């Protein structure tokens, strides 16, 4: 039987961690916990997807071109690389988003792998029905990824010990969690995991 569950790690990149171009406060603090989730899913032979922002130099996502954000995660720059503490496993499926200069592309469902296959198609191919979501940032890419997943009919577990938010307003992350749980997402922590091995 194909795997029905997968881990989805969102944008744990240098520019989204402290001292990065768009650093999430304490964004690096969740990485050891994410690594434990990675080990758990590896032991269970379940798929692991990892997204990264991969912006061109010119994009309306950036302030210089009419957007909301400083330049960050520009393709092939150090800021776009995964944080060095993230233990990216062999076999993880890499997804790239933000390449279209006309779109913000917060959601992993706007991402594609190196061959151009979308996340939706990859999940269908692998028979995945449930996503366990970790990463950065709670109030943007994690939120919009979760909303799109729920709209697509996936079950969602938000790994609340493995997410951090930007919080331009103090309650942005709290409100994001409220929104997606109201839509049907479940909140869990590492200690709650009881996934059976994939067959």
Buried (B, 14 or more C-beta within 10 A) or exposed (E): EEBBBBBBBBBBBBBBBEEBBBBBEEBBEBBEBBBBBBEBBBEBEBBBBBBBBBBEEEBBBBEEEEEEBEBBBBBEBEBBBBBEEBBBBEEBBBBBBBBBBEEBBBBBBBBBBEEEEBBBEBBEEBBBBBBBBBBBBBBBBBBBBBBBBBEEEBBBBBBBBBBBBBBEEEEBBBBBBEBBBEEEBBBBEBEEBEBEEBE
